[in-house]
Amino acid sequence: MALIDLDYPLPPARTGTRRPPRVPRAALLLPAIAALLITLGGAAPPGRPLVQVLSIGGTATAGFSLAPGALFAAELGAGASAGIRRYDVESGRVVWSVTVPHVVKHLWYDESSGLLLARAGDTARTTVLDGADGRQLWHLGDAESSILMLAGGQVLLRGDRTGLRLVDGRTGGLIWRVPIAARADVHYDDGAPGPPQRITVVGLDGHVLTLRYADGARLGEGELGVPLSAETEPGSGADYAGASIVGDRLYLSREERGQGVLTAFRLPGLTVIWRRSGVPSGYLGDCGAVVCVTDSTGVTALDPADGSVRWSHPGWIGAVAFPGGRLMGYEGTPEQAAEVDATTGEVLRRIGPTQWADGVELREDRTTAERVWIRRDVRGAGVAGAITTAGAYACDVEPPYLACPTIFGATGVWRLPAT
């Protein structure tokens, strides 16, 4: 489970889309929830029902995290504290309830360790709790480090004075510490279960350092040869240099005097694989069989073997690899999705305004406002049912359950049909 650190004035994350196909339980800091009361609606096909098992109301929910058989919810507080509760999703019973000494906007649960992180949201203040009984294990203050990741019972933090450090999730005890520049981008692969294998730190000065996650050992480092652009956006007409990491490669995208140049480096040694001129400069992301470059004009797919252009879609704002060898592209807004053949760029079908969470499709009804149709799999034959919410972007999935929030206090949990 990964947390995105928003407390540092760093270059934007070099991803191939602004909207991933899944709303990660802890990879996203949930935006302010603006939704209507969730109710069961629509007709579900026989044999594939969407069954609501829990609805928590009363005090509005500031944040929540869905876990196997459990829902953790933080109440909106008027003062300098907040209440957190754990619910059993089937019975609706409150398993425990505690108060933490700060406002809570975001909750993240790590199933492997049973740890629950409660973060203030507008500051670095965080309380780490035992998810089983609600015991408060340790706190992180405003002036300390920001949390980047919780995985495998360990917490990755960074701070201006403390650098990058890994601590034990239950005690806060130091495992390793490595000094890094205050203005640097920290990259890690959070696609697989458990902790990442390595961390790559890319400084604005062009210095690249790759560390082993387990012990902080230096695996390799090198220089890109140019400083990275902190404020300049690709396609703005000004010179630009940005770094993106896809798998075991670092891509340096440059724009000088209107000419785009892309260089592929292999990590951790930062050895040059190839260099290609005349390609768009922008944010690169993993699109399965191709590498996607997103700039102000659209999305261009490049061959990872040599950087040659495979296809392009003007006007698109992003694309990303999807389970099953598919590619999802986004037209106009992140909600206007299209299924694409990654190799040829052919649009196989247009899906419309859609969100995804762990293989569950949440598609907006084109005729009824706030109605969202739920399908267990994008290519599944049947629709499970519908809910009414304006906050589908913030829904969470922990099979076989789906949870969605509302601003009025009712957070609903549904049991999804079996695939």
N, C-alpha and C positions, 0 to 999 in steps of 0.2 A: 504494500500500500504506500502510495507516494503523496506527499504534500507539496503543493507548489508554493514557493516562497515569493511573496509579493512585497516584501519590506525593503528591498534594495533597488536602487535605480539602475537596473541592469539592461542590457540589450534585450529585445523581445525574444521569446523562445523561438527557435528556428524549426517550426513544424510546418507540415504541408497543408494544414487546414486550421481554421479557427474553431471548428466544432468537431471533436472526435466522435466516433460512432457510438461511444459508450460514455455515460456520465459516471466517472469513477467515484467510488465511495469516498476516496480520500485524495485522489489526484487533482480534484477541483475544490477550490474554496467556493462554496455555494453563494451565488449572488443573493441579494435581498429577495425574498420570496414574495411574489405577487400573484396570488391565485384565488380562485373562488372555491366555495365549499365543495369538497369532493363527494360525489354521490354516484351510486351505481346506475348506469344508464345504457340504453341501446339494447338490442336483442342479441343474445349469445347463441351460437349454433348448438343444437342438442349434442350432449356428450362432451362438449369442450367449454364448460362454464368458467367464468371469472367470478370467484366467490370472495366477498369482503369478509375478513375475519377480525378486523380491529379498526376502531376509529377513536382517536384520543382528542378530546375537546377541552373546553375551558380556557385556560391560559394559552395564548398563541405560542406556537412552536417556533423558536429561533433557529434551530438546526436539529437534524436527526441523522442517525446512522442505522441502517438495517443490517442485522447479523443473523446467523442461523437460529431461527426460532425466537429471535429477540428484536425489539426496537428500542434504541436509546434516543431520548428526546430531551432537548434543553428548552426551558421555558424562557420567554421574553421577560426580562427583569427591569423594574423601574429604577432600581438602585445599583449599588456596586457589587451585587452578588447575583447568582443565578441558580435555579434548581435543575437538577438532572435526574431523570427517571429511567429505569429499565422496565420494559413491559414484556410479558410473555405474549407472543402474537396470537396464539390460538385461544387462550383463556381470557386475555385482556387484563390479567392480574398484574399489579405493580410489584415487581420482584424486589426492587430497592429504590430509595429516593434520598438524594443527598443535596447539599448546598455547597457551592464552591465560591471562593472569595473574589470573584470577578464576573463580569458579564460574559456570556458564552454565545458565540455566533455560529461556531462550526464544531461538529463532532466527527471523530474518525475512530473506527474500531479495527484492531488487528486480530483476526481470528486465530492466527498461529500462536500468539502469546496471551490473548485474552486482555490486552491493554486497550483502554479508551482514552483518547486525547480530547480535551475540551479547550478550545482556543477562543480568546476574546474577539478576534477578527480585525479590529482596528488597531490593536497593539500586539506585541509578541507574547503577552501574558497567556500562559497555558498551564492547565492542571492535568496530570497523568493519573488515571484511576485504574483500579482493578475492575474489569468489566463484570466479574462474577458477583462481587458484593458491594461495589461502589467505594471501596476504601481509597482515600487519596494518598497516592504514593510519593509524589514530589511535584514541585511547582517551578515554572519558568517565569522570571520577572520581566518587566518592560524593558529594562536596560541590558538584558542578557542577549542570548542568541535567539535566532529564529529557527523554527523546526522546518526542515526540508523533507524528511521522510520518516515514516514509522513502518518497519518491516522486520519480521523474524525476532520480535522482542527487543529490537535495538532502535535507537532514535538518532538520526543524522541531523546535526545542527551547524549553523554558521553564525559568526559574529565579527564585527569590525576588529575587536581586540583578540578574540579567541580563535579566529580562523575557522577551519572546518574540523569538526570533531564528531566522533561516534560514541554514544553513551549507552549504558545498560538501561533498558526501558523501565525496569522495575525499581531501580535504585538511583538512576541518574549518574552512576559511577562512570568515570572516563574509561573508554576502551582504547582509543587513540586520538591524537590531535595532529593536524598538519596546517601550518600557516599558509594562507592564500591571500591574494590581493582583495581589497574591499570591493573593487569593481571588477567582478569576474562572474561568468556564467557557469553554473554547476549542472552538468548533464549526467543522467544515469538512466539505465533501461529499467522501466517499471512495468513492462509488458508481461513478464513471466511471474508466477507465484514466488513469494519469498524475496529476500534481499537481492539487489543487483550484484553482478560479479565485479564491476568496477565503476569508478566515478571519473569523469573527465572534466577538468576545470579549464575554461577558456577565458583568459584575461583580455581586457580591452586593449592591452599593449601587444596582443598577438602571441603571448606565451601560452603554451598548452601543456598541461600536466595530467597524466593518467595515474590513478591510484587504485590499488586493490581494496575493495570495500571491506573485506573481513578484518584487515589489520593496518590499512593505511599505507602499505608499502608502495614505493614509487615503481610503476611498471614501465614508464617511459615519459619523455617530455621533448619539446622542441619549440621552434619559433615559426610562425606563419610568415614573418617578414614584413607584415603591414599591421598597423593598428586597426581595430575594428570600429565601426561606426556606432556611436552611442545613441544618437538622435536621428541621423539621416535615414530615411526609408528608401528601399529600392524603388527605382522608377521615378524618383523625384527630380531627376535631372542633375543632381549633385553627385560627386564621387561617393561610392559606397563600398563597404566591405563587411560581410557578415559570415559567421561560421554556423554550420548545422552539422549535427551528428546523426547518422543513420547506420545502425548496426555497428560494425567495427571500422567505420569510415568517418572521417571528418571532411566536409565539403566547404571550401572557401569560395564564396560567391562575391565577385568584385565587379564594380561598374566604374570605369574611368573614361571620361570624355565621351560618354554615350556608348562605350563598347563593353559588352558583358564578357567576363572571363570566369570559368569555373574550374577549380582544381580539386581533385580527389586525393586525399591522404589516407593511408592505412594507419590505424591506431594499434598499439600505443606508441610506436616508434616515430610516427609522423613522417612516413616515407611517401613520396609522390607516386601515385598510381597512373594518373593521366591528367592532362590539362586541355581544356576545350575553350576556344574563343567563339564569339558570335552567338552565344546562348543567353537567354534572359537571366538577369540577376534578381535574386529574391530569396524567400524562405523555402528551404528544401525539406521534404518529408518522405517517409517510407510509403510507397504505393505498391508494395508487393513486387511484381515483375519489373517495375520501373521506379525511377526517382522523380518525384513531382517538385517542380519549381513554381511557387505562387508569387506573382507580383501584381502591380496595379492593373495590368491588362488582362490577366487570366491565369490559367494553369497550363504548364508545359511539361510533358513527360519525357524524361531522358533515359537512354539506355545506360544502366550502371556499368557496363563493360567499357564504354569509351566516351560517354557523355553526348552521343549523337541524339538528335531530336526524334522521338517516335511519333508523337502527336501533340496537339494543343487544342484547348477549348477557351477561346476569348470570352471574357465576361464572367468566368467562374471565379469564385473566391477561395476555393480550396478543394482538395481531394485527399483521400486516406484509404489505406488498405483495410479490407473488411474480411471477417471470417469466411472461409469457403473459397478463397482465391478471388474474391470479388473486390471491386473498387467502388467507393462511393464518392461522387462528385457533388459539389454544391453550387447552385446557380442563383445569383441574385441575393439571396440570404442563406444562412446556414440551414434553414428549415426546408428549402427547396432542393430536395435530394434526387440524385439519379444514379442508377446502377450502371456501371461502366465495365467494359472489357479492358483490363489493364494493358494488355499487349497492343491492341489496335486503337483504343480510345472510343470504340463504338458505344453509343448509349443504348443499353439493352432495354431499359424501362425508366420512366420518370415516376418517382414515388410521391412527390408533393411534400408539403410541410411535415417533416418526420424527425423524431428523436429516437435514439437507441440507448438501451441500458442492458448490458450483458446478454445480447441476443434477443431481447424483447423489443419489438417495434411499437412505437407510440406515434400514431399517425393522426394528425388533426383532421376533423371532419370539415369538408369544404362547404357544407351548407349550414351547419349548426355551430355557433360560436362556443368555444371552450369545451366542446365534446372531443374526446381523444379515444380512438379505437386502439385496442390492444391486441397484438398478435405475438404469439410465443416465439416464432421464428419468421425472419423476413420472407422466406420462401414457403412458409407453412400454408396449408390449404384453407384453414379456418380462422376466423376472428374469434377471440375469446369473449369479447364484450367491450363495453365502453365505460369511461369515467368522465366526469366533468371537472376540468381543471385548466387554469391558464398557466400552470407551472410544470408542464411536462418535461422541461429541460432539467428540472431538479429531482425527478423521480429516481428511485434507487431500486436495484434488484439484488436479491440474495435468494436464488432458487430454493424452494418453489414460490417465493413471495415477491410481491411488488409493493413499494411504498411511494406515496406521493404527498406533497405538503400543501397547506393552504395558509393564508395570512390570518384567518379567523380562528385558528386553534385546532381545527380538525385535521389530523394527519391520518390518512387511511392506509391500511395494509390489506392486500388481496392475495389469495392463493391462486397461482397460475395453473392452467391445465397442463397435464403431462404432454410432452412432445410425442 
